[in-house]
Structures are given as C-alpha cells and as structure tokens.
C-alpha cells in the first residue's frame, strides 16, 4: 500500500488544507477498496496498514543521514 509513503513527503505544499483533504479522500477510497476486496474483516485492513507503515519506515530511514560509528 503506497498511502503512508505519500504522508512521508517532507517538502512544502502550496495548500496544506487541500493536501490534507486530498490525502484523506485517497485514504478513504483505499479503505473502501480494501473492504470490498478483503471483506469487512479487520484482519485484512490491519495487515494492509502494517505493510504501509513498514514501507513508510523504510522510506524515512533512507532519508536519514548515516549515524556515526561509536
């Protein structure tokens, strides 16, 4: 799931309120799509959310400068 990666964008946006609304709409459509595909069970939604968070963590870690050796 790509959505959390979108939220990891650290650059400036021209209209933060519009960006928040757009991301909220995208997230709502993704959740609806997952419910249709995975069923209403929370397990499928949870697995998708975890996968997205793991991907977001990978992207954020790649942005961090390397830590100095102790």
C-alpha positions in Angstrom: 0.0 0.0 0.0 1.5 3.3 -1.1 -0.6 5.7 1.0 1.7 6.0 4.1 4.6 6.8 1.8 2.7 9.8 0.5 2.4 11.1 4.0 6.1 10.8 4.4 6.7 13.6 1.9 8.5 16.3 3.9 8.5 19.1 1.2 6.3 22.1 1.3 2.9 22.1 -0.4 1.2 25.1 -1.8 -2.1 24.5 0.0 -1.8 22.3 3.2 -5.6 22.1 3.7 -6.1 20.9 0.2 -3.3 18.4 0.5 -4.8 17.1 3.8 -8.3 16.8 2.2 -6.8 15.0 -0.9 -4.9 12.5 1.3 -8.0 11.9 3.4 -10.0 11.2 0.3 -7.4 8.9 -1.1 -7.2 7.0 2.2 -11.0 6.7 2.4 -11.1 5.3 -1.1 -8.3 2.9 -0.2 -10.1 1.7 2.9 -13.3 1.2 0.9 -11.4 -0.7 -1.8 -9.8 -3.0 0.8 -13.2 -3.7 2.4 -14.6 -4.7 -1.0 -11.6 -6.9 -1.8 -10.6 -8.3 1.6 -14.1 -8.4 3.1 -15.2 -6.4 6.2 -12.8 -8.4 8.4 -10.4 -6.1 10.3 -7.5 -8.5 9.8 -7.1 -7.7 6.1 -7.2 -3.9 6.8 -4.8 -4.3 9.7 -2.3 -6.3 7.5 -2.5 -3.6 4.8 -2.0 -0.8 7.3 1.1 -2.6 8.8 2.6 -3.2 5.4 2.1 0.5 4.6 3.7 1.6 7.8 6.6 -0.7 7.2 7.2 0.8 3.8 6.9 4.3 5.2 9.6 3.4 7.8 11.9 2.2 5.1 11.5 5.4 3.1 12.1 7.6 6.2 15.1 5.5 7.2 16.6 6.0 3.7 16.3 9.8 4.2 18.2 9.8 7.5 21.9 10.5 7.3 24.2 7.6 8.3 24.9 7.6 12.0 28.5 7.9 13.1 30.2 4.7 14.4 30.6 4.7 18.2 
